[in-house]
């Protein structure tokens, strides 16, 4: 039960946990050849930039918590994407 609890905390604290894990898995599978995992790193960095911007936007507007709860992230992501294309 403890490891499940730890993974829940990690997901709550790191909105890019999936992308981070995919990067690590790619490195493990490819003998730590960074060139073979570049697309995973790019995806992770894009994720971090996106959620960093969400965090800053919410903080500047006084919205708590600054980092949205896990269950709200897909909705917030969709809203940001929609406004970015308009």
C-alpha positions as CSV (number, residue, x, y, z in Angstrom):
1,X,0.0,0.0,0.0
2,X,2.9,2.3,0.7
3,X,4.3,2.3,-2.9
4,X,0.8,3.1,-4.2
5,X,0.6,6.1,-1.8
6,X,4.1,7.2,-2.9
7,X,3.1,7.1,-6.6
8,X,0.0,9.1,-5.9
9,X,2.1,11.8,-4.2
10,X,4.6,11.8,-7.0
11,X,1.8,12.2,-9.6
12,X,0.3,15.0,-7.6
13,X,3.6,16.8,-7.3
14,X,4.9,16.2,-10.8
15,X,2.4,16.6,-13.7
16,X,5.0,15.3,-16.1
17,X,5.7,12.0,-14.2
18,X,4.5,9.9,-17.2
19,X,6.8,11.8,-19.6
20,X,9.7,11.5,-17.1
21,X,9.2,7.8,-16.7
22,X,9.0,7.3,-20.5
23,X,12.4,9.1,-20.8
24,X,13.9,6.9,-18.2
25,X,12.5,3.8,-19.9
26,X,13.9,4.8,-23.2
27,X,17.3,5.4,-21.7
28,X,17.2,2.0,-20.0
29,X,16.2,0.2,-23.3
30,X,18.8,2.0,-25.4
31,X,21.9,1.7,-23.2
32,X,21.7,5.4,-22.1
33,X,22.1,6.6,-25.7
34,X,20.6,10.1,-25.4
35,X,20.4,10.6,-29.1
36,X,17.9,7.7,-29.4
37,X,15.7,9.2,-26.7
38,X,15.7,12.8,-27.9
39,X,12.0,12.8,-28.7
40,X,11.1,11.7,-25.2
41,X,13.3,14.5,-23.7
42,X,11.6,17.0,-26.0
43,X,8.2,15.8,-24.9
44,X,9.2,15.9,-21.2
45,X,10.6,19.5,-21.6
46,X,7.4,20.6,-23.4
47,X,5.3,19.2,-20.6
48,X,7.4,20.9,-17.9
49,X,7.2,24.2,-19.7
50,X,3.4,23.9,-20.1
51,X,2.7,23.1,-16.5
52,X,5.2,25.7,-15.3
53,X,3.2,28.3,-17.2
54,X,-0.1,27.0,-15.8
55,X,1.5,27.2,-12.3
56,X,2.7,30.8,-12.9
57,X,-0.7,31.9,-14.4
58,X,-2.6,30.4,-11.4
59,X,-0.2,31.9,-8.9
60,X,-0.5,35.4,-10.5
61,X,-4.3,35.1,-10.4
62,X,-4.3,33.9,-6.8
63,X,-5.9,30.5,-7.8
64,X,-5.1,27.8,-5.2
65,X,-3.6,25.3,-5.5
66,X,-1.1,26.7,-7.9
67,X,-0.6,23.3,-9.4
68,X,-4.0,21.8,-10.3
69,X,-5.1,18.6,-8.7
70,X,-4.5,15.5,-10.8
71,X,-8.2,15.0,-11.6
72,X,-8.5,18.6,-12.9
73,X,-5.4,18.5,-15.2
74,X,-7.0,17.1,-18.4
75,X,-9.7,19.7,-18.3
76,X,-7.2,22.6,-17.7
77,X,-5.0,21.3,-20.4
78,X,-7.9,21.2,-22.9
79,X,-8.8,24.8,-21.9
80,X,-5.3,26.1,-22.4
81,X,-5.1,24.4,-25.8
82,X,-8.4,25.8,-26.8
83,X,-7.4,29.3,-25.9
84,X,-4.0,29.0,-27.6
85,X,-5.7,28.2,-30.9
86,X,-8.1,31.1,-30.7
